[in-house]
Amino acid sequence: MEEKMNDKEVFKIMFMQLIYTLQNAAVMQLGKIMNPMTNKIEKNLQQANGTIEMLRMLKAKTAGNLEKEEQEMIDQVILTLQLNYADEVGREKKSPEIKPEEKK
């Protein structure tokens, strides 16, 4: 006999899928994985920062409403993304600016 999941169980899975989806988007925006639509590594730190901020907003809006597993997941995802973002910003500051060649 098949057991039907209650709303609480379904919503927990959906919440975790949402966090995972946003995490994947941020990792792609950080240039860590290939964009499956373009088959290219594309870095956009402004978009990555926006996605991280969206996760922080979700954490704030759901404060006190999450189960331990959900709270640990969102905390870990945000921390990992923030560290990766800081690393990428640091790399951009260290790498010399590439200027287009002057036309003659």
OpenMM code with the backbone's topology and positions (N, CA, C; nanometers):
from openmm import Vec3, app, unit

residues = "MET GLU GLU LYS MET ASN ASP LYS GLU VAL PHE LYS ILE MET PHE MET GLN LEU ILE TYR THR LEU GLN ASN ALA ALA VAL MET GLN LEU GLY LYS ILE MET ASN PRO MET THR ASN LYS ILE GLU LYS ASN LEU GLN GLN ALA ASN GLY THR ILE GLU MET LEU ARG MET LEU LYS ALA LYS THR ALA GLY ASN LEU GLU LYS GLU GLU GLN GLU MET ILE ASP GLN VAL ILE LEU THR LEU GLN LEU ASN TYR ALA ASP GLU VAL GLY ARG GLU LYS LYS SER PRO GLU ILE LYS PRO GLU GLU LYS LYS".split()
positions = [
    Vec3(0.0837, -0.1180, 0.0000),
    Vec3(0.0000, 0.0000, 0.0000),
    Vec3(0.0889, 0.1254, 0.0000),
    Vec3(0.0588, 0.2158, -0.0860),
    Vec3(0.1381, 0.3374, -0.1010),
    Vec3(0.0949, 0.4423, 0.0003),
    Vec3(0.1941, 0.4979, 0.0730),
    Vec3(0.1639, 0.6024, 0.1705),
    Vec3(0.1725, 0.7380, 0.1031),
    Vec3(0.0745, 0.8213, 0.1309),
    Vec3(0.0743, 0.9565, 0.0768),
    Vec3(0.1483, 1.0483, 0.1743),
    Vec3(0.2350, 1.1315, 0.1196),
    Vec3(0.3089, 1.2250, 0.2045),
    Vec3(0.2164, 1.3404, 0.2427),
    Vec3(0.2325, 1.3871, 0.3654),
    Vec3(0.1526, 1.5018, 0.4073),
    Vec3(0.2176, 1.6308, 0.3575),
    Vec3(0.1442, 1.7401, 0.3703),
    Vec3(0.1944, 1.8689, 0.3211),
    Vec3(0.3287, 1.9061, 0.3831),
    Vec3(0.3464, 1.8795, 0.5110),
    Vec3(0.4713, 1.9154, 0.5785),
    Vec3(0.5903, 1.8469, 0.5122),
    Vec3(0.5759, 1.7194, 0.4802),
    Vec3(0.6842, 1.6443, 0.4160),
    Vec3(0.7095, 1.6944, 0.2737),
    Vec3(0.6005, 1.7203, 0.2015),
    Vec3(0.6125, 1.7705, 0.0639),
    Vec3(0.6790, 1.9077, 0.0636),
    Vec3(0.6364, 1.9953, 0.1537),
    Vec3(0.6925, 2.1303, 0.1591),
    Vec3(0.8399, 2.1281, 0.1982),
    Vec3(0.8788, 2.0355, 0.2838),
    Vec3(1.0196, 2.0224, 0.3219),
    Vec3(1.1034, 1.9873, 0.1994),
    Vec3(1.0558, 1.8918, 0.1215),
    Vec3(1.1269, 1.8522, -0.0009),
    Vec3(1.1322, 1.9683, -0.0989),
    Vec3(1.0204, 2.0377, -0.1152),
    Vec3(1.0154, 2.1510, -0.2083),
    Vec3(1.1086, 2.2636, -0.1640),
    Vec3(1.1137, 2.2906, -0.0339),
    Vec3(1.2019, 2.3947, 0.0186),
    Vec3(1.3470, 2.3595, -0.0102),
    Vec3(1.3830, 2.2356, 0.0152),
    Vec3(1.5209, 2.1928, -0.0078),
    Vec3(1.5544, 2.1956, -0.1571),
    Vec3(1.4587, 2.1633, -0.2425),
    Vec3(1.4814, 2.1725, -0.3869),
    Vec3(1.5024, 2.3178, -0.4288),
    Vec3(1.4262, 2.4091, -0.3701),
    Vec3(1.4420, 2.5514, -0.4005),
    Vec3(1.5816, 2.5993, -0.3614),
    Vec3(1.6268, 2.5618, -0.2425),
    Vec3(1.7607, 2.6010, -0.1967),
    Vec3(1.8663, 2.5422, -0.2899),
    Vec3(1.8496, 2.4157, -0.3267),
    Vec3(1.9450, 2.3499, -0.4169),
    Vec3(1.9468, 2.4191, -0.5536),
    Vec3(1.8309, 2.4575, -0.6045),
    Vec3(1.8225, 2.5255, -0.7341),
    Vec3(1.8951, 2.6600, -0.7296),
    Vec3(1.8721, 2.7360, -0.6235),
    Vec3(1.9398, 2.8653, -0.6096),
    Vec3(2.0901, 2.8469, -0.5903),
    Vec3(2.1289, 2.7437, -0.5170),
    Vec3(2.2710, 2.7141, -0.4991),
    Vec3(2.3355, 2.6838, -0.6340),
    Vec3(2.2712, 2.6009, -0.7131),
    Vec3(2.3238, 2.5662, -0.8454),
    Vec3(2.3383, 2.6899, -0.9330),
    Vec3(2.2385, 2.7774, -0.9291),
    Vec3(2.2441, 2.9004, -1.0082),
    Vec3(2.3630, 2.9857, -0.9648),
    Vec3(2.3818, 3.0010, -0.8347),
    Vec3(2.4928, 3.0828, -0.7846),
    Vec3(2.6279, 3.0229, -0.8215),
    Vec3(2.6410, 2.8917, -0.8111),
    Vec3(2.7673, 2.8256, -0.8467),
    Vec3(2.7973, 2.8487, -0.9949),
    Vec3(2.6941, 2.8428, -1.0781),
    Vec3(2.7113, 2.8685, -1.2211),
    Vec3(2.7505, 3.0152, -1.2435),
    Vec3(2.6857, 3.1070, -1.1718),
    Vec3(2.7153, 3.2497, -1.1856),
    Vec3(2.8550, 3.2840, -1.1347),
    Vec3(2.9060, 3.2041, -1.0431),
    Vec3(3.0425, 3.2229, -0.9939),
    Vec3(3.1464, 3.1679, -1.0916),
    Vec3(3.1003, 3.1044, -1.1987),
    Vec3(3.1916, 3.0490, -1.2985),
    Vec3(3.2540, 2.9180, -1.2561),
    Vec3(3.1899, 2.8477, -1.1646),
    Vec3(3.2448, 2.7218, -1.1134),
    Vec3(3.1994, 2.6009, -1.1947),
    Vec3(3.0822, 2.6117, -1.2579),
    Vec3(3.0313, 2.5026, -1.3416),
    Vec3(2.9797, 2.5594, -1.4729),
    Vec3(2.9677, 2.4720, -1.5704),
    Vec3(2.9244, 2.5115, -1.7039),
    Vec3(2.7743, 2.5400, -1.7065),
    Vec3(2.7372, 2.6409, -1.7819),
    Vec3(2.5968, 2.6705, -1.8071),
    Vec3(2.5466, 2.5677, -1.9084),
    Vec3(2.4490, 2.4846, -1.8723),
    Vec3(2.4033, 2.3801, -1.9643),
    Vec3(2.3321, 2.4349, -2.0880),
    Vec3(2.2874, 2.5590, -2.0831),
    Vec3(2.2195, 2.6189, -2.1983),
    Vec3(2.3190, 2.6646, -2.3051),
    Vec3(2.4379, 2.7088, -2.2612),
    Vec3(2.5365, 2.7611, -2.3560),
    Vec3(2.6590, 2.6713, -2.3692),
    Vec3(2.6706, 2.5729, -2.2800),
    Vec3(2.7887, 2.4855, -2.2744),
    Vec3(2.9174, 2.5649, -2.2545),
    Vec3(2.9075, 2.6749, -2.1792),
    Vec3(3.0232, 2.7593, -2.1499),
    Vec3(3.0278, 2.7887, -2.0002),
    Vec3(3.1493, 2.8154, -1.9530),
    Vec3(3.1665, 2.8658, -1.8166),
    Vec3(3.1468, 3.0167, -1.8254),
    Vec3(3.0496, 3.0677, -1.7537),
    Vec3(3.0185, 3.2104, -1.7584),
    Vec3(3.0152, 3.2653, -1.6164),
    Vec3(3.0959, 3.3673, -1.5923),
    Vec3(3.1025, 3.4269, -1.4584),
    Vec3(3.0307, 3.5609, -1.4590),
    Vec3(2.9414, 3.5786, -1.3625),
    Vec3(2.8739, 3.7064, -1.3436),
    Vec3(2.8584, 3.7263, -1.1924),
    Vec3(2.9547, 3.7956, -1.1341),
    Vec3(2.9575, 3.8108, -0.9887),
    Vec3(2.8410, 3.8938, -0.9358),
    Vec3(2.7914, 3.9856, -1.0158),
    Vec3(2.6765, 4.0655, -0.9730),
    Vec3(2.5528, 3.9757, -0.9587),
    Vec3(2.5308, 3.8878, -1.0561),
    Vec3(2.4188, 3.7943, -1.0466),
    Vec3(2.4388, 3.6971, -0.9311),
    Vec3(2.5609, 3.6488, -0.9133),
    Vec3(2.5898, 3.5557, -0.8039),
    Vec3(2.5586, 3.6208, -0.6695),
    Vec3(2.5995, 3.7458, -0.6533),
    Vec3(2.5714, 3.8177, -0.5296),
    Vec3(2.4206, 3.8314, -0.5083),
    Vec3(2.3470, 3.8602, -0.6142),
    Vec3(2.2013, 3.8708, -0.6040),
    Vec3(2.1372, 3.7401, -0.5605),
    Vec3(2.1876, 3.6292, -0.6123),
    Vec3(2.1340, 3.4983, -0.5752),
    Vec3(2.1660, 3.4666, -0.4295),
    Vec3(2.2869, 3.5001, -0.3860),
    Vec3(2.3247, 3.4786, -0.2460),
    Vec3(2.2369, 3.5639, -0.1544),
    Vec3(2.2117, 3.6870, -0.1941),
    Vec3(2.1248, 3.7745, -0.1146),
    Vec3(1.9821, 3.7197, -0.1093),
    Vec3(1.9361, 3.6592, -0.2179),
    Vec3(1.8033, 3.5988, -0.2191),
    Vec3(1.7959, 3.4838, -0.1179),
    Vec3(1.9017, 3.4045, -0.1112),
    Vec3(1.9072, 3.2963, -0.0126),
    Vec3(1.9080, 3.3523, 0.1299),
    Vec3(1.9811, 3.4607, 0.1513),
    Vec3(1.9830, 3.5242, 0.2834),
    Vec3(1.8449, 3.5767, 0.3211),
    Vec3(1.7725, 3.6315, 0.2231),
    Vec3(1.6369, 3.6799, 0.2466),
    Vec3(1.5451, 3.5642, 0.2845),
    Vec3(1.5561, 3.4515, 0.2122),
    Vec3(1.4752, 3.3340, 0.2448),
    Vec3(1.5045, 3.2854, 0.3864),
    Vec3(1.6311, 3.2870, 0.4230),
    Vec3(1.6697, 3.2454, 0.5582),
    Vec3(1.6047, 3.3370, 0.6619),
    Vec3(1.6101, 3.4673, 0.6382),
    Vec3(1.5517, 3.5632, 0.7324),
    Vec3(1.3997, 3.5481, 0.7402),
    Vec3(1.3358, 3.5301, 0.6257),
    Vec3(1.1895, 3.5207, 0.6213),
    Vec3(1.1371, 3.3898, 0.6796),
    Vec3(1.2207, 3.2863, 0.6809),
    Vec3(1.1767, 3.1567, 0.7332),
    Vec3(1.2312, 3.1299, 0.8735),
    Vec3(1.2985, 3.2285, 0.9322),
    Vec3(1.3593, 3.2113, 1.0651),
    Vec3(1.2552, 3.1640, 1.1665),
    Vec3(1.2910, 3.0601, 1.2402),
    Vec3(1.2024, 3.0048, 1.3412),
    Vec3(1.0978, 2.9096, 1.2862),
    Vec3(1.0966, 2.8929, 1.1551),
    Vec3(0.9963, 2.8094, 1.0891),
    Vec3(1.0556, 2.6835, 1.0276),
    Vec3(1.1864, 2.6698, 1.0326),
    Vec3(1.2522, 2.5583, 0.9651),
    Vec3(1.2849, 2.4456, 1.0616),
    Vec3(1.2839, 2.3246, 1.0069),
    Vec3(1.3311, 2.2099, 1.0834),
    Vec3(1.4839, 2.2155, 1.0862),
    Vec3(1.5433, 2.1413, 1.1790),
    Vec3(1.6888, 2.1439, 1.1974),
    Vec3(1.7625, 2.1149, 1.0664),
    Vec3(1.7196, 2.0129, 0.9935),
    Vec3(1.7851, 1.9745, 0.8680),
    Vec3(1.7781, 2.0862, 0.7639),
    Vec3(1.6633, 2.1527, 0.7551),
    Vec3(1.6469, 2.2630, 0.6604),
    Vec3(1.7354, 2.3812, 0.6995),
    Vec3(1.7389, 2.4128, 0.8291),
    Vec3(1.8198, 2.5244, 0.8781),
    Vec3(1.9677, 2.5003, 0.8519),
    Vec3(2.0127, 2.3789, 0.8806),
    Vec3(2.1532, 2.3453, 0.8568),
    Vec3(2.1870, 2.3540, 0.7086),
    Vec3(2.0943, 2.3098, 0.6236),
    Vec3(2.1194, 2.3135, 0.4794),
    Vec3(2.1345, 2.4573, 0.4302),
    Vec3(2.0391, 2.5428, 0.4644),
    Vec3(2.0450, 2.6806, 0.4143),
    Vec3(2.1658, 2.7543, 0.4724),
    Vec3(2.1985, 2.7288, 0.6000),
    Vec3(2.3173, 2.7910, 0.6600),
    Vec3(2.4440, 2.7496, 0.5852),
    Vec3(2.4574, 2.6208, 0.5579),
    Vec3(2.5770, 2.5687, 0.4908),
    Vec3(2.5871, 2.6201, 0.3476),
    Vec3(2.4742, 2.6227, 0.2774),
    Vec3(2.4740, 2.6709, 0.1387),
    Vec3(2.5168, 2.8170, 0.1341),
    Vec3(2.4593, 2.8994, 0.2206),
    Vec3(2.4936, 3.0419, 0.2215),
    Vec3(2.6410, 3.0620, 0.2557),
    Vec3(2.6891, 2.9949, 0.3578),
    Vec3(2.8297, 3.0084, 0.3975),
    Vec3(2.9234, 2.9682, 0.2839),
    Vec3(2.8973, 2.8544, 0.2231),
    Vec3(2.9825, 2.8057, 0.1139),
    Vec3(2.9818, 2.9029, -0.0036),
    Vec3(2.8645, 2.9528, -0.0393),
    Vec3(2.8556, 3.0471, -0.1512),
    Vec3(2.9251, 3.1790, -0.1185),
    Vec3(2.9103, 3.2280, 0.0043),
    Vec3(2.9764, 3.3529, 0.0429),
    Vec3(3.1283, 3.3393, 0.0368),
    Vec3(3.1803, 3.2263, 0.0815),
    Vec3(3.3252, 3.2030, 0.0750),
    Vec3(3.3732, 3.1961, -0.0696),
    Vec3(3.2982, 3.1270, -0.1548),
    Vec3(3.3341, 3.1182, -0.2963),
    Vec3(3.3246, 3.2541, -0.3644),
    Vec3(3.2239, 3.3327, -0.3287),
    Vec3(3.2079, 3.4665, -0.3847),
    Vec3(3.3276, 3.5539, -0.3453),
    Vec3(3.3643, 3.5515, -0.2181),
    Vec3(3.4792, 3.6302, -0.1711),
    Vec3(3.6065, 3.5882, -0.2438),
    Vec3(3.6227, 3.4594, -0.2658),
    Vec3(3.7387, 3.4074, -0.3380),
    Vec3(3.7420, 3.4609, -0.4808),
    Vec3(3.6282, 3.4590, -0.5484),
    Vec3(3.6220, 3.5069, -0.6873),
    Vec3(3.6449, 3.6575, -0.6959),
    Vec3(3.5903, 3.7329, -0.6025),
    Vec3(3.6138, 3.8781, -0.6001),
    Vec3(3.7623, 3.9049, -0.5785),
    Vec3(3.8243, 3.8299, -0.4892),
    Vec3(3.9683, 3.8437, -0.4647),
    Vec3(4.0506, 3.8127, -0.5874),
    Vec3(4.0112, 3.7111, -0.6610),
    Vec3(4.0831, 3.6760, -0.7847),
    Vec3(4.0734, 3.7871, -0.8874),
    Vec3(3.9551, 3.8472, -0.8992),
    Vec3(3.9382, 3.9556, -0.9963),
    Vec3(4.0238, 4.0757, -0.9599),
    Vec3(4.0371, 4.1027, -0.8314),
    Vec3(4.1186, 4.2167, -0.7877),
    Vec3(4.2670, 4.1914, -0.8111),
    Vec3(4.3091, 4.0645, -0.8018),
    Vec3(4.4502, 4.0296, -0.8196),
    Vec3(4.4906, 4.0208, -0.9657),
    Vec3(4.3978, 3.9801, -1.0523),
    Vec3(4.4341, 3.9618, -1.1932),
    Vec3(4.4449, 4.0978, -1.2612),
    Vec3(4.5470, 4.1135, -1.3441),
    Vec3(4.5648, 4.2418, -1.4127),
    Vec3(4.4510, 4.2658, -1.5116),
    Vec3(4.4163, 4.3927, -1.5233),
    Vec3(4.3098, 4.4295, -1.6155),
    Vec3(4.3596, 4.4139, -1.7589),
    Vec3(4.2835, 4.3450, -1.8407),
    Vec3(4.3206, 4.3235, -1.9806),
    Vec3(4.2571, 4.4340, -2.0637),
    Vec3(4.3429, 4.5083, -2.1320),
    Vec3(4.2941, 4.6195, -2.2134),
    Vec3(4.2983, 4.5794, -2.3601),
    Vec3(4.1947, 4.6162, -2.4343),
    Vec3(4.1975, 4.5855, -2.5778),
    Vec3(4.3116, 4.6606, -2.6456),
    Vec3(4.3688, 4.5965, -2.7454),
    Vec3(4.4797, 4.6601, -2.8175),
    Vec3(4.4305, 4.7846, -2.8896),
    Vec3(4.5181, 4.8842, -2.8902),
    Vec3(4.4832, 5.0076, -2.9599),
    Vec3(4.4903, 4.9840, -3.1099),
    Vec3(4.3914, 5.0390, -3.1800),
    Vec3(4.3897, 5.0262, -3.3262),
    Vec3(4.4821, 5.1304, -3.3857),
    Vec3(4.5516, 5.0915, -3.4911),
    Vec3(4.6446, 5.1840, -3.5578),
    Vec3(4.5782, 5.2532, -3.6724),
] * unit.nanometer
topology = app.Topology()
chain = topology.addChain("A")
for resn in residues:
    res = topology.addResidue(resn, chain)
    for name in ("N", "CA", "C"):
        topology.addAtom(name, app.Element.getBySymbol(name[0]), res)
